[in-house]
Amino acid sequence: MTQDNPKIENIEEFITFESLPISDEIKRAVADMGFTQTTHIQRQGIPAVMTGRDVIGHSQTGTGKTAAFGIPAIEKLNPALKGRTQVLVLCPTRELAQQVAAQMRLFAKYKHSIGIVCIYGGQSIDVQINALKRGADIVIGTPGRVMDHMRRRTLKLADLSLMILDEADEMLNMGFREDIETILQEVSEDRQTLLFSATMSPEIMAITGKFQKDPVIVKISKQNMVLPNIKQFLYDIPRGTKFDVLCRLIDYYNPKRSMIFCNTKKMVEELSEQLRNRGYFAETLHGDMKQFARNLVMDSFKKGRTDMLIATDVAARGLDIDHIEYVINYDLPADMEFYVHRIGRTGRAGREGTSLTLITGNKEFAQVKELERFTKQKLQLAPIPTLAEVETAKGRRIAEEIEKTIERGVLEKHRNIINVLLEKEIAAEEIAVGLLKMLYASDKEYTEGMEDSIKKEENRIWKSRQGFKGKGMTFDSKKPRARLMLNVGKKDRILPGNIVGAIAGETGIPGKTIRGIEIFENYSFVEVPKDMADVIIAALNGIRMKGKRVKVEKARIDIKK
């Protein structure tokens, strides 16, 4: 299919939602959500979709793409086909599918009885069948569950007029290409197809060339990938001190709501346990969690009952949570675009946000230099707060809390305790100091006069960085590769997509770096970047693939190319 006319002109007159060619009901719903100005992809994408053209949206998470396709999808529904599925949205994960469904329900708030149904693995299929039977104008789902309903004929797509692929690159990385193509081949060719992707890889372009007609391309250039209202700080820390530095940063900044990213589910669990042992509380989100547990965690975090959420990239993909103040990269992401996805969770809807990235050693410092070239943004090298600075910050907050407590009124029994001490002629100032000492009793790190060895070592690192130049964070095909052996094979019904999906899903490593897959009767081989082999082994060991617990080890021979 030809792709003449590949790019739409800038449509700057659609700066606000009020100026868009959409109904008053949608405008009212958007206003209720607190949005007034459109993002780049919304002001170009919504008018393009409304014309009926196929659209390619080149955009990462956090740019408002759900509204870019969700609003026109609702507007284009034909009332004469009420209850029949006219729109199908494919998403890579159940979390993203749930989030898209929730947003579209908000957009349709003032439209009369539009059926929006979300279907994904991990939820009772009978519940979903009943929901589909009641009438589903719009269906949002993951590829596997959508195909399951198509095979059962519980999802009927004869009236489908709009097909949307959300985060198509992630679906390909997770091994869903065959599923996507099967679904696209089975729906009517007389449809409008929208594809949204953070990257425009050859695999993505192959799908657009095969299944889209003369698409309009709405692209956010790389210099616009990171929002300007996100402050990006870099902490270059001594080896072996990462966890201690993280605790300092949490104590110093005291974020009301934050997300901490790790590369593997194992690291997520380990960090959570370490934080609990230090007296902090953080919820976790990773691929091994049951759907019920995920829902509890997200509900707690969204409602502010939990301040910190520790997550892997894939588990957090598609989550859209307001008012996240800080994003902390505890591990440097395996792919540069994952960095953009991560920090895009803060600084949304015109608010300010902050990202903190922790690195150790020359290799990670070189990766950051490449990351800066990729995003065309500078990470500000920041000094680790000193023990004294952290203690001062904590003390200021305690003083504020005391003042607020007094303003709210004190209990008489508390006053009686103080009166007993005053009768013993102990000065009020000494009583207050004694109470604060009790409050700080468990605060072992911030002991008065304690030598700050981390700061001492940090000064040495900063001096060594002067004039440093590194090669960067590219996935060079000529870099050394490792061959891994898995204990699953043909007898376990394993396909190449299962292996790619498991590695990409558990580690966040791009699917394009995973190749050389050979599947035998009882075992399989796969080639991965050598420097990521240990991370992949740790992440995959113990997971289940097609019901079998996986064991992974290095094959005897590493691959040079």
N, C-alpha and C positions, 0 to 999 in steps of 0.2 A: 504494500500500500504506500502510496506516495506521501511525502511530508513537505509539500510546497508550503510556503507561508508559515515558517516554523515559529515565529515569535510575534506576540501581540504588542501593540504600541502601549506606552505608559498611559494609564487612565487616571490622571491625577485629580480629575474632578470628583472622584469617588473617595475622598478622604474620610468622610464620615458615613456611618451606616444610614443616616437620614437621606443622604444623596444617592444611595444605591437604588437600582430598579427592583426593589423588593416590596412585598406587601406591608401594610400598616401593622398587621398582626405580628409579623416577624420583627419589625422595627421596635414594637412595644416589648416583645420578649427579650430582645437584645438589650434594650434600655434597662429592663429589670435585672439583667445580669451585670450591669455596671459598665458596659462597653459603649463608647461613643465613636472613637476613631478606628478606622480600619487599618489592618496591617498590609504590607506590600502585597502579599499573596491573596488577601481578601479583596482588595480594590481592583486587582487585575483578574483574579480567578472567578469571582462570582459573576461579573458581567459575561465573561467568556463561556461559562457553563450555561448561563441562561440563554445564550444564542443557540444552543443545541450542538455546538462543536465538541469534538473530542479534545481533552485537555491533558497535558503533562505538567504536573506541578513539581518543580525542582525545589524542595523545601524540607528543612529539618524540623524535628519536634520543637514546639514552643513558638511557632510563627503564626499560629491561628489557622492552620490548614483545615481543621474540622469544620469551622464555619465556612471556609472557602468552598467546600463541597456539600456540607450539610444543609446550609440555608437554601441554595438553589435546588437541591434534591427534594426538599419539602415543597418548595414553590411549584415544582414541575409535576407534582402528583396529579393524576387525572381523577377527579371526583367520580366519574362514571365507572371507574374500576375499583371503587372502594372495597377494601378487604383483600384485594389480590396483590401479590408482591410485584411492585413496580421498580423498586430500588434494592440493589444488593451491594453491601459494603464488605469487602474482605480485609481482615486485619491479621497480623502475625501472631498476636497473643490474646488470651482471654481478657487480660487487664485492659488492653487497648480497646478491644471490642466493647467491653462494659463502659469504658469512658466515652467512646464515640456515641454509644446508645444514650447514655445519660445526657450528653450535650445536645443531641438531636431532640430529645424529649423537651429540653428547656427551650430550644428554638421553636418547637411546635406547640408551645404552651397555650397560645391563643387560637390555634387552628382547631377545628372541631374533630375530635375523636379519630386522630391518625394513629394507626396501629404500628408501633415500633417494637420489634422483637429482637432480642440478642441471643445467639446460639453459639455454644462453645463446649469443649470437652471439660469434664469435671462437674457438670451439672446434669441432673436427671434428664434423660432424653424424653421421657414421658411428659415432664413439665413443659419442655420446649414444644413437643408435638401439640399439646393442648393450647399453648399460646399461639402457634401457627394456625390452628384450626379456627381460633376466635377471629382471625383476620390480621394479616401482617402486610401493611403497605410498604414498610421499609424493614429489611432484615440486615442485621449486622452480625458477622460471625467469623470464626476461624476456618481456614480451608478444609481441614479434616472433618469437622462437624457439619459444615455446609454440604460436603460430598455425601456424608452419611445420610442426611435428610433427603438429598436428591435421590439416592439409591432407594430409600424407603418410600419415595414419592410423597413425603410429608411436606416438602418444600417444592412448590410448583412455580416454575419461572416462565410460563408461556406468555405472561403479560409484562415481562421485564423490559424496561425502557432505559434504565440507567445502571451501569456497572461501575463500581468504584474500587480501585486497589489502593489501600492506605498502607504506607510504609512498605512499598513493594520490594525495595532492596532487602529489608529485613526478612521478608517472607522467603526470598530466594536464598539468603544466607542460612535460613533454618531448614532448607531442603524441601520447600513447598512448590517448586517450579512445576513439577508434573501435575500436582493438584490444581494449580492455578490454570494451566493450559487446558486441563480436562474440563474445568468449570466454564472457561471462556468458549470452548468449542461446543458445549452443550446448550448455551443460551443463544437467543436469536441474534443474527448478525445485524438486524435492523435495530440497533441500540446505540446509545451514547456511552462512551467508555472514558473514565477519568483514571489517571494513574498519578499517584503522589509518591515521591521517592527522595531521600536525602542525597543519593548519588545517582549518576547516570552512567552506569557500567554498561559494557557490551551486552550483558545478559538482559538488562532492563531495556536497552534499545531494541533488542531482538523481539521482546514481547510487544513493545509499542509498534514496531514495524509490521508485526503479524496480526495484531488485534485492534489497532486504531486506524482511523481514517483521517488523513490530513490534520493532525493534532495541533492545537495552539500550545505553545510552550510558555509557561509562566515561571520565570527563574529568578531566584534570589541569589545575587552574586556573592562570591565568597567574602568580599569585604563587608557584606551586610549580614554575614552568618551569625556573628555574636553581637547581641544588643549592646548599645553604648552605655546603658544604665547598669551594667554589671561590672563591679570592681573585681579585678582578677589579681589575686596575690599568690606569690610563689614562695614556699619555704624550703630552702636547701639545707637539709638537716644532717647531723652526724649519724653514722650507721649505728643501729641498735637502739636508737632513741625515738623512733617514729611514734610509738604509742604514748610515751611521756609527753612528746611535743603536742600530739593531738589533744591530750587532756589539758595541757596549758592553754591551747587555743580555745577550747570549749569554755574553760574557766574565765579566760580573758574577754572573749566576745559575748559569752552568755546568750547564744542565739535562742529565740523563742521557738523557732521551728527550723530544722535543718535536715539535710539528706547527706549521708556519708556513703561514698561509692567504693566498693572493692571489686576486684576482677573475678573472684570465684566465690561460690557459696560457702566453701570451707573457711575462707578468710572472713566472710560475713559472720559466721557463727563464732569463730574464734575471737573476733573483735568485740562482738556483743558480750561474750562471756567476760572478757578482760574489762570492759567498761562497767559491767555489773559488779565485778569484784572491787572496782575502784569507787563504787558508790553512785555511778550514773545509771540511767535506765534508757535503753534504746530498743525499739522493735526491729525485727529483721524481715527481709523480703528476698526470697530466692526461689529457684526453679523446683526445689524438692517439696515445697510446702503445698499442702492440700488447699483446695479452693476455699473451703470454709475458714481455714486459718488465715489465708490471704485477705479475705473480706474483713475479718475481725481487725487485722493489723491496719488496713487502709482506713477503716471506719474510725479507729482510735486516733490515727494520725491526722485525718482530715478534720476531726472534731476537736483537735487540740489537747486530747488526753495524753498524747505522747509527743515529746518534743523532738526526738531524734529517730530517723529511720535509716537503717543500714541496708543497702541493697546492691545487687549486681545490676549490670547494664540491661540485660535482657528482661529480668524480672520487673524492672522499673519502666521498661519501654512503654510509652504511651500514657503514663500516668500524668494527669493534669491537676496539680494541687496548688491552690492559691496561697499566697503569703509565705512562701518558703524564703527565709532570710539568707540562709547560708547553704551553699553546696560545697562539701569537702571531698576532694579527691584523695582518699587515703592511699589508693593505688593509682599510678598513672595508667590511663586506659590503653588497651592494646591497639586501638585504632584512633587516629586523630579526630575523625568525625564523631566518635563517641564522646570526646571532650566537649564538643559543641552541644551534643544532646544533653549531656549532664548539666552543664552550667545554665542551659536554657530553661531549667526548671525554676530558676530564680529570676528576679527582675522582670516579671510578667505584668501585663496590663499597665505599663507606664511606671511601675514601682521600681525602686532601687533594690539591687541584690548584690551579694558578695560571693565569690568563689575562692576557696583556699586549696591550693595544690601542694602536696607534700612529696618531695623527691629526695633520693639519696644516691650519691655517686655520679661519676662522669657520664655514664651511659644515659641515665635519666635526664641529666642536665642537657645532653646533646639532643635528646628527644624533645625537650621543651623548646629548644631553639628552632627545631623543625616545625613544631606545633605553632610557634609564633609566626613563622613564614606562611604556614597554611591558612591561619585565621586572619593574618594581617593585623594582629592585635598583640600588644606587649603585656606579658605577665610581670607585674611589679614585684621584684625581689624584696621581700619584707623580712625584717629581723624578728627572730623568735622572741616573744615577750619574756622579759627577765622574771625571776621569781618575785622580785619586789614589785614589778608592774602588775603581775597577776594578783598578788596579795592586795595591792592598792585598789584594783578594780573590784575584787570580791568585797573588800571592806566598804567601798562606796555603795555597793548594792545592799549590803547588810544594813548600813545606816539608813538607806532609803526605806527598806522593809520595816525597820524599827519605827521610823517616823510614820509610815502608813498604819502600822499596828496601833500606835498611840492615838492616831486620828480616828480610828474605828472604835476606840474605847477599850479599856483594859478591864479584866475581871478583878473583883474585890479580893479573891483568894491570892492573886499575884501581888496585889498591893500589900496584903498582910505579911507575905514572905519578906518583902523588902523592909517593912516596918520592923520586923524582928531583927534584921541586920542593922538597921539604923539605931535601934535601941542599944545595940552593942558598941555604938559609937564608931561604926565603920563608915567611912565617907562614901557618899553616893557615887562618886567617880570610881572608887575602888570596887564597889559592888558591880558597876557596869562592866569594868575591865575583867572582873572575875567571870561574869556570865559569858563574855565574848571568848575568853580562854576556853571555857567549857565547849562553846560552839565550835571552836577550831581544833578540838582535841583529836579528831580523826583526820585532820588535814596534815598528813605526814610530810608531803613534799615541801610545803611552804613554811619551813622552820626558820625562825629568825637567825640570821647569821650564817645560814647554810651556803656552802660554796656552790655557785651555779656552773657546774661542769659542762652542761650543754652549751651555754653561751660561750664559754671558753673555746670549745671545739668548733663552734659555728664561726667564730672570728678567723680561725685557721682556714676553714673551708672557703670563706669569702675571699681571702687573699689568694688562694690557689685558683680561683675562678677568673682572675684578671687575665683577659686576652684569650680565654678558652674558646676553642672552636671545635665543633663536633659534626659528625656526618648526618645525624638526624634520625627521624623515626619512620623511615620508609620501609615498606616490605619489598625488599630487593629479591627478585627471583634467583639471583646468583648467591645469595646468602646461604650459609650452611643449613641443611634441613635434617630432620630426624625422622626415622621410620618407627612408628608405634604398632604394636600388635594388640588386638582386642580379642577377647575370648568368645565372640559372637560371630555367626556366619550365616550361610544359606539356610541351614536347618532351623535357624531362629527367625527366618523370614526377614533378614536384614538387607536393606537397600542402601546405595551410596548416600541418598538424601538423609537417611536416619543417622548416619555417622557424621555427616556435615552438620546437620541440625543439632545433634547432641553437643559437638565441640563448640559450635558457634553459640548455642544457647547457654551452655554452662560457663563459658569463659569470656564471651564477647569478642573473640577473635574473628575477623572477617572471613566469610566463607571462601573468598577468592584465594586465600592463602593456604587452604586445605586441599590437597590433591593426592594423586598417586594411590587412589583407593583400590584395593584388590580384595574381593570377598570369596573365601573358600567355604567348604562345607562346615567346618567347626570353628573357624577363626577368620580374622580380617586384618589387613594392613592399611595404614594411612600415613601420608607424608605431611609433616607440619614444620613451621620454622623451628630450628633447633633451640633458639633461645626461649621459646615458649613451651618446649616439650614438658618440662617439669610441672608447669602450671596446668597444662592439659591433663597430664596423668593424675595429678592431685584432684582435679575437678571431676574427672570421669570415673575414677575408681569408686565403686559402690553404687553408682546410679543404676537404674533399670532401663534397658532398651528392649522393647517388644516383650516386656515381662521378665527378662533375664537380667540378673545382677552382673554388671560389667566389671571386668578386670583388665587393666591396661598396663603394659610395660614396654620399655624400649626394645626394639629389635636389635640384633647384634651389629648391624651395619648402618651407620649414618649416611645420609645422602648429601653429596657436595653441591648438587644443583637441583 
